[in-house]
Amino acid sequence: MATANLLESCPHPTEDEVREALSGNLCRCTGYQKILDAVNLAATEGSHDD
């Protein structure tokens, strides 16, 4: 939900903006790099410029 909200308000976020948007979430399984990569992929491949 945090990612969807971020991409709606900022279709092409910087890495700092992504980290800030996800700062309230805790991931204990794999770390955050894969999550950050996924958000960046969604921002570049998604159609959020509507």
C-alpha positions in Angstrom: 0.0 0.0 0.0 2.8 2.4 0.8 4.3 1.8 -2.7 1.0 2.3 -4.4 0.5 5.6 -2.5 4.1 6.7 -3.3 3.7 6.0 -7.0 0.4 7.8 -7.2 1.8 10.9 -5.7 5.3 10.7 -7.2 5.4 8.6 -10.4 9.2 8.7 -10.6 10.6 8.8 -7.1 14.2 9.0 -6.2 15.8 6.3 -4.1 15.6 8.6 -1.1 11.9 9.2 -1.6 11.3 5.4 -1.9 13.3 4.8 1.3 11.3 7.5 3.1 8.0 6.1 1.9 8.8 2.6 3.1 10.5 3.7 6.3 7.6 2.6 8.4 7.7 -1.0 7.1 9.9 -3.7 8.6 11.3 -6.6 6.5 13.1 -9.3 8.3 13.3 -11.9 5.5 15.5 -10.6 2.7 16.4 -7.0 3.5 15.4 -4.0 1.6 17.4 -4.0 -1.6 15.0 -6.3 -3.5 12.1 -4.3 -2.3 13.7 -1.0 -3.4 14.5 -2.7 -6.8 10.9 -3.7 -7.2 9.6 -0.2 -6.5 12.1 1.3 -9.0 11.0 -1.3 -11.6 7.3 -0.5 -11.0 8.1 3.2 -11.4 10.0 2.7 -14.7 7.7 0.1 -16.2 4.4 1.2 -14.8 2.0 3.7 -16.3 1.7 6.3 -13.6 1.7 9.4 -15.7 -2.1 9.4 -16.1 
